[in-house]
Amino acid sequence: MAQTLEVLEHHDPTGQEIVYRYPQEGSAEIKLGAQLVVHEAQEAVLYRDGKALDVFGPGRHTLSTQNIPLLTKLLSLPFGGTSPFRVAVVFVNKRTFIDQKWGTREPVVFRDSELGMVRLRAFGIYAYRIQDSQLFVNTVVGSQGRFDTHDLQDFYRDVIVSRLNDLMGETLDTIFDLPKFYDEMGTAAKARVTEDFAKYGVDLTDFYINSITPPDEVQEKIDERAAMGAVGDMNTYMQFKAAQAIQDAAKGGSGGEGGGAASAGMGLGLGAGFGAMMPGMIAGAIQQAQQGGGATAGAGGAAAAAAGATQAAAGGFCSECGKAVPAGAKFCPSCGHAQASTGCSSCGQPVPEGAKFCPNCGTEQE
């Protein structure tokens, strides 16, 4: 048995409902003179026989031939204007739906001028409201009984991501330029997406890009590249690290018997590595001094000091004047002072002062 309705009204407790159809299936029987109550931020579209008759804004409306002129042609009035007729009412939420999130499901491929092919992820938020209730119901909702914001999320997200991909390809050369283009890209993307939304009676009120980032592994490589740039000259950095390691090893040597043994082994390895590095370090220092043309005394002093260090590492120092003495020299090239033998002439191993034979190979010492 059909129910004759006299008051039609709907309230959404969730706040996420976009469209509610009453009844959700078929149609309901009402009388002329029934009351239609439409709340603030709502519109109601009245349908009869599948055709939209009128759109009502907030307020109380009496369903009569005066308010709905089309009913005059559609209804015969044999009962003095109280004849029941069957209709469906679609309530449309007109409020602005804010904090709607969008983002890429999978990273999209971007051709970067510095990094090559890079996969990017993009995220942001947007807000929208129903501008044309009748158009939205006819093109999007159809005969569905209820329509929520989550029913539109996937569709709108795919539209936004598609437009953003085109925009990035036209605007960006490299992702390193992204920070200065966020506002411009957000404005341009909103302009393009607005047209897509308007086709369905929807007004895109706000659109923001929160982030466009590469995957974690690419970000790690970018961080490494930035760290290398912060280090600057790699040779200078290696010299500093080697000197620092030697200093740490020397400090560890005074920490006890176990620490002394460990630091001795470490010092041996560091000494060998530092000795291998010294020629390159000295060559670089001398080259810098030569490029300076002798105009800068500091550069020349550094080269001379480095050369003296190499000389000392290869030979020793005169006990008389303190100047560097080449390895195997019997007399100081600076003051002529006779030098004590410090190594075997045959095997090169240390020989105690005053020894006549090498304790390592037995060669007689001069």
C-alpha positions as CSV (number, residue, x, y, z in Angstrom):
1,M,0.0,0.0,0.0
2,A,1.5,3.4,-1.0
3,Q,2.1,6.0,1.6
4,T,1.1,9.5,0.9
5,L,3.8,11.9,2.1
6,E,2.9,15.4,3.4
7,V,6.4,16.5,4.5
8,L,9.7,15.8,2.7
9,E,12.9,16.6,4.6
10,H,16.4,15.2,4.9
11,H,19.3,15.8,7.3
12,D,22.9,14.3,6.8
13,P,24.5,13.5,10.2
14,T,27.9,12.4,8.6
15,G,28.7,15.6,6.7
16,Q,30.1,13.5,3.8
17,E,27.0,12.9,1.9
18,I,26.7,14.7,-1.4
19,V,23.4,13.4,-2.7
20,Y,20.5,11.6,-1.0
21,R,17.5,10.4,-3.0
22,Y,14.1,10.0,-1.4
23,P,12.9,7.4,-1.7
24,Q,16.1,5.5,-2.6
25,E,14.3,3.3,-5.0
26,G,11.3,4.1,-7.2
27,S,9.1,7.0,-6.3
28,A,6.9,8.2,-3.4
29,E,3.2,9.3,-3.5
30,I,2.5,12.8,-2.3
31,K,-0.4,15.2,-2.5
32,L,-0.5,18.7,-3.9
33,G,0.1,21.0,-1.0
34,A,2.7,18.8,0.7
35,Q,5.6,20.6,2.3
36,L,9.2,20.3,1.1
37,V,11.8,21.5,3.7
38,V,15.3,22.3,2.3
39,H,18.0,23.1,4.8
40,E,20.8,25.6,4.5
41,A,23.6,24.5,2.1
42,Q,21.1,22.2,0.4
43,E,19.1,22.1,-2.8
44,A,16.3,19.7,-3.8
45,V,15.6,18.5,-7.3
46,L,12.1,17.3,-7.8
47,Y,11.6,14.4,-10.3
48,R,8.4,13.0,-11.8
49,D,8.3,10.2,-14.3
50,G,12.1,10.4,-14.5
51,K,12.1,14.1,-15.5
52,A,13.4,17.0,-13.4
53,L,10.6,19.5,-12.7
54,D,12.3,22.1,-10.6
55,V,15.2,22.9,-8.2
56,F,14.4,24.3,-4.8
57,G,16.8,26.2,-2.5
58,P,16.8,26.5,1.3
59,G,13.4,27.1,3.0
60,R,9.9,25.6,3.2
61,H,8.1,25.0,-0.1
62,T,4.5,24.0,-0.7
63,L,4.3,21.6,-3.7
64,S,1.5,23.1,-5.7
65,T,0.8,24.2,-9.3
66,Q,1.8,27.7,-8.3
67,N,5.3,26.6,-7.2
68,I,5.7,24.0,-9.9
69,P,4.0,25.2,-13.1
70,L,4.9,22.1,-14.9
71,L,2.6,20.1,-12.8
72,T,-0.4,22.0,-14.3
73,K,0.3,20.3,-17.6
74,L,1.2,16.9,-16.1
75,L,-1.7,16.4,-13.7
76,S,-5.4,16.4,-14.1
77,L,-7.2,17.8,-11.1
78,P,-10.4,15.8,-10.6
79,F,-10.2,16.1,-6.8
80,G,-10.0,19.8,-6.3
81,G,-6.2,20.0,-6.3
82,T,-5.6,17.3,-3.7
83,S,-4.9,14.5,-6.1
84,P,-1.9,12.4,-5.1
85,F,1.0,11.9,-7.5
86,R,4.3,10.0,-7.4
87,V,7.6,11.9,-7.3
88,A,11.2,11.4,-6.2
89,V,13.2,14.2,-4.4
90,V,17.0,14.4,-4.6
91,F,18.6,16.4,-1.9
92,V,22.0,17.8,-2.9
93,N,24.6,19.0,-0.3
94,K,25.8,22.4,-1.4
95,R,28.5,22.9,1.2
96,T,32.2,23.1,0.3
97,F,33.9,19.7,0.9
98,I,37.3,20.6,2.2
99,D,40.5,18.6,2.9
100,Q,40.0,16.2,0.0
101,K,43.2,14.4,-0.6
102,W,44.7,13.4,-3.9
103,G,47.9,11.5,-4.7
104,T,49.6,9.2,-7.2
105,R,48.8,5.5,-6.8
106,E,52.1,4.6,-8.4
107,P,55.2,6.8,-9.1
108,V,55.0,8.4,-12.5
109,V,58.1,8.6,-14.8
110,F,59.6,12.0,-15.4
111,R,62.5,12.8,-17.7
112,D,64.9,14.9,-15.6
113,S,67.6,17.0,-17.3
114,E,70.1,16.2,-14.5
115,L,69.1,12.9,-13.1
116,G,67.7,11.2,-16.2
117,M,64.5,9.1,-15.9
118,V,63.1,9.6,-12.4
119,R,59.9,8.2,-10.8
120,L,58.0,10.8,-8.9
121,R,55.2,10.8,-6.3
122,A,52.9,13.7,-5.9
123,F,50.4,14.5,-3.1
124,G,48.1,17.4,-2.3
125,I,44.6,18.5,-1.2
126,Y,41.7,20.2,-2.9
127,A,38.2,21.5,-2.1
128,Y,35.0,21.5,-4.2
129,R,31.3,22.2,-4.1
130,I,28.3,21.3,-6.3
131,Q,27.6,24.3,-8.5
132,D,24.8,22.9,-10.7
133,S,22.7,20.4,-8.7
134,Q,20.6,19.2,-11.6
135,L,23.5,18.8,-14.0
136,F,25.5,16.9,-11.3
137,V,22.6,14.5,-10.5
138,N,21.9,13.9,-14.2
139,T,25.5,13.3,-15.3
140,V,27.2,11.7,-12.2
141,V,24.6,10.3,-9.7
142,G,21.9,9.1,-12.0
143,S,19.4,6.9,-10.1
144,Q,21.7,6.0,-7.2
145,G,20.0,6.3,-3.8
146,R,23.0,7.8,-2.0
147,F,26.2,9.3,-3.1
148,D,29.2,10.2,-0.8
149,T,32.5,12.0,-1.2
150,H,34.4,8.7,-1.4
151,D,32.5,7.8,-4.5
152,L,34.3,10.6,-6.3
153,Q,37.7,10.3,-4.8
154,D,39.2,7.8,-7.3
155,F,37.8,9.7,-10.3
156,Y,38.9,13.1,-9.3
157,R,42.4,11.8,-8.2
158,D,43.0,10.2,-11.7
159,V,41.9,13.5,-13.4
160,I,44.2,15.6,-11.2
161,V,47.2,13.3,-11.6
162,S,46.8,13.1,-15.4
163,R,46.7,16.9,-15.7
164,L,49.6,17.3,-13.4
165,N,51.8,14.9,-15.4
166,D,51.2,17.0,-18.5
167,L,52.0,20.2,-16.6
168,M,55.2,18.9,-15.2
169,G,56.4,17.8,-18.6
170,E,55.8,21.3,-20.0
171,T,57.1,23.3,-17.0
172,L,60.0,21.5,-15.4
173,D,63.4,20.6,-16.6
174,T,64.6,19.1,-13.3
175,I,63.1,18.3,-10.0
176,F,65.7,20.6,-8.3
177,D,63.6,23.5,-9.6
178,L,60.4,22.3,-7.9
179,P,60.5,24.5,-4.8
180,K,60.3,27.7,-6.8
181,F,57.4,26.4,-9.0
182,Y,55.0,25.0,-6.4
183,D,52.7,28.0,-6.4
184,E,52.8,28.4,-10.2
185,M,52.1,24.7,-10.8
186,G,49.3,24.7,-8.3
187,T,47.6,27.7,-10.0
188,A,48.1,26.2,-13.5
189,A,46.9,22.8,-12.4
190,K,43.8,24.3,-10.8
191,A,42.9,26.1,-14.0
192,R,43.1,22.9,-16.1
193,V,41.3,20.7,-13.6
194,T,38.5,23.3,-13.1
195,E,37.4,22.7,-16.7
196,D,37.1,18.9,-16.0
197,F,35.1,19.4,-12.8
198,A,32.8,22.0,-14.4
199,K,31.6,19.5,-17.0
200,Y,29.8,17.7,-14.2
201,G,28.4,20.8,-12.4
202,V,31.2,20.8,-9.8
203,D,33.2,23.9,-8.8
204,L,36.8,23.4,-7.8
205,T,37.2,26.0,-5.1
206,D,40.8,25.3,-3.9
207,F,43.7,23.1,-5.1
208,Y,47.1,22.7,-3.5
209,I,50.3,20.7,-4.2
210,N,51.9,19.6,-1.0
211,S,54.8,17.6,-2.3
212,I,56.4,16.1,-5.4
213,T,59.2,13.7,-4.4
214,P,61.2,10.9,-5.9
215,P,61.3,7.5,-4.2
216,D,63.5,7.0,-1.1
217,E,66.4,5.4,-2.8
218,V,66.7,8.4,-5.2
219,Q,66.5,10.8,-2.3
220,E,69.4,9.0,-0.7
221,K,71.5,9.5,-3.8
222,I,70.6,13.2,-4.0
223,D,71.6,13.5,-0.3
224,E,75.0,11.9,-1.1
225,R,75.5,14.3,-4.0
226,A,74.7,17.2,-1.8
227,A,77.2,15.9,0.9
228,M,79.9,15.6,-1.7
229,G,79.2,19.2,-2.8
230,A,79.5,20.3,0.8
231,V,82.9,18.6,1.3
232,G,84.3,20.6,-1.6
233,D,87.9,19.6,-2.7
234,M,88.2,15.9,-2.2
235,N,92.0,15.9,-1.9
236,T,91.9,18.5,0.9
237,Y,89.2,16.5,2.7
238,M,91.2,13.3,2.5
239,Q,94.3,15.0,3.9
240,F,92.3,16.4,6.8
241,K,90.7,12.9,7.5
242,A,94.1,11.2,7.4
243,A,95.7,13.7,9.8
244,Q,92.7,13.4,12.1
245,A,92.9,9.6,12.1
246,I,96.7,9.7,12.9
247,Q,96.0,12.1,15.8
248,D,93.2,9.8,17.1
249,A,95.6,6.8,16.9
250,A,98.3,8.7,18.8
251,K,95.8,9.5,21.6
252,G,94.7,5.9,21.8
253,G,98.3,4.8,22.3
254,S,98.4,6.4,25.8
255,G,95.3,4.5,26.9
256,G,96.9,1.4,28.4
257,E,98.6,-1.8,27.2
258,G,95.7,-3.1,25.1
259,G,95.0,0.3,23.7
260,G,98.7,0.7,22.8
261,A,98.8,-2.6,20.9
262,A,95.6,-1.8,19.0
263,S,96.7,1.8,18.2
264,A,100.1,0.5,17.1
265,G,98.5,-1.7,14.5
266,M,96.2,1.0,13.5
267,G,99.1,3.5,13.3
268,L,101.0,1.0,11.1
269,G,98.2,0.8,8.6
270,L,97.5,4.5,8.7
271,G,101.2,5.2,8.3
272,A,101.4,3.0,5.2
273,G,98.3,4.6,3.7
274,F,99.5,8.1,4.6
275,G,102.8,7.4,3.0
276,A,101.1,6.3,-0.2
277,M,99.1,9.5,-0.2
278,M,102.0,11.8,0.5
279,P,103.4,12.0,-3.1
280,G,100.1,13.0,-4.5
281,M,99.5,15.5,-1.7
282,I,103.0,17.1,-2.2
283,A,102.6,17.2,-6.0
284,G,99.3,19.0,-5.6
285,A,100.8,21.5,-3.2
286,I,103.8,22.2,-5.5
287,Q,101.5,22.6,-8.5
288,Q,99.4,25.1,-6.6
289,A,102.5,27.0,-5.7
290,Q,103.7,27.0,-9.3
291,Q,100.3,28.3,-10.5
292,G,100.5,31.1,-8.0
293,G,103.7,32.3,-9.7
294,G,105.5,32.8,-6.4
295,A,103.3,35.8,-5.6
296,T,101.9,34.2,-2.6
297,A,104.4,33.4,0.1
298,G,102.0,31.0,1.9
299,A,101.7,28.7,-1.1
300,G,105.5,28.5,-1.5
301,G,105.9,27.9,2.2
302,A,103.4,25.1,2.1
303,A,105.2,23.5,-0.8
304,A,108.5,23.8,0.9
305,A,107.2,22.3,4.1
306,A,105.6,19.5,2.2
307,A,108.9,18.8,0.4
308,G,110.7,18.8,3.7
309,A,108.2,16.3,5.1
310,T,108.8,14.0,2.1
311,Q,112.5,14.3,2.6
312,A,112.2,13.5,6.2
313,A,110.0,10.5,5.5
314,A,112.5,9.2,3.0
315,G,115.7,9.9,4.9
316,G,116.2,11.8,8.2
317,F,117.4,15.0,9.7
318,C,120.9,16.3,10.5
319,S,121.7,16.1,14.2
320,E,123.8,19.2,13.8
321,C,121.7,21.7,11.8
322,G,118.3,19.9,11.8
323,K,117.9,20.1,8.0
324,A,116.6,17.2,6.0
325,V,119.1,14.6,4.9
326,P,118.4,12.2,2.0
327,A,118.3,8.5,2.7
328,G,121.7,6.8,2.7
329,A,123.6,10.1,2.8
330,K,126.8,10.0,4.9
331,F,127.1,13.8,5.2
332,C,124.5,16.6,5.6
333,P,124.1,18.5,2.3
334,S,123.5,21.7,4.3
335,C,126.3,21.8,6.9
336,G,128.5,18.8,5.9
337,H,128.2,17.2,9.3
338,A,128.9,13.4,9.2
339,Q,125.8,11.3,9.6
340,A,125.5,8.2,11.7
341,S,124.4,5.1,9.8
342,T,120.8,4.5,10.4
343,G,120.2,1.5,8.2
344,C,121.9,-1.6,6.7
345,S,123.5,-0.8,3.3
346,S,122.3,-4.2,2.0
347,C,118.8,-4.8,3.4
348,G,117.9,-1.4,4.7
349,Q,116.8,-2.6,8.1
350,P,117.7,-0.5,11.2
351,V,121.2,-1.2,12.6
352,P,122.1,-0.2,16.2
353,E,124.6,2.5,16.6
354,G,128.2,1.1,16.8
355,A,127.2,-2.3,15.4
356,K,129.7,-3.7,12.8
357,F,127.3,-6.2,11.3
358,C,123.6,-6.0,10.4
359,P,121.5,-8.0,12.9
360,N,119.1,-8.9,10.1
361,C,121.3,-10.0,7.1
362,G,124.8,-10.2,8.7
363,T,126.3,-7.7,6.2
364,E,129.4,-5.9,7.5
365,Q,128.7,-2.2,8.0
366,E,131.1,0.5,7.0
